[in-house]
Amino acid sequence: MITETEEDRIQMVQSLGMGYRAQTPSGSADVIFHDTHVSVDAVSGFRMSDHSPWLKMTTQQATALQLVKGAAVTIINPCGGWVQYRVRDPQPDGTGMSRIELDSCP
């Protein structure tokens, strides 16, 4: 039986994250960052729009960075630019990974 380790998950995030990092006062970690606008035209013709930035990282790293609801997190892009967010909803998935829903800071 093959077991996935924390190091395996970290390497996966590093390879898919394209250089994005999350930084808090507790430290920083590589993340997979998603910040795109999605517009869906449902079958009924009703137009829905969603712009919900989120990041994916290991649950262990999310815990170490103290990414709990309301926590401030700075996302640093590969070019060195940054944007600050607040954690809206941390969602551990039970496999050692977490999806962290974010809100823009005013």
Secondary structure, DSSP 8 states (H G I E B T S, - for coil): -----HHHHHHHHHHHSTT-EEEETTEEEE-EEE---EEEE-TTS-EEEE---EEEEEHHHHHHTT--TT-EEEEE-TTS-EEEEEEEEEEE-SSSEEEEEEEE--
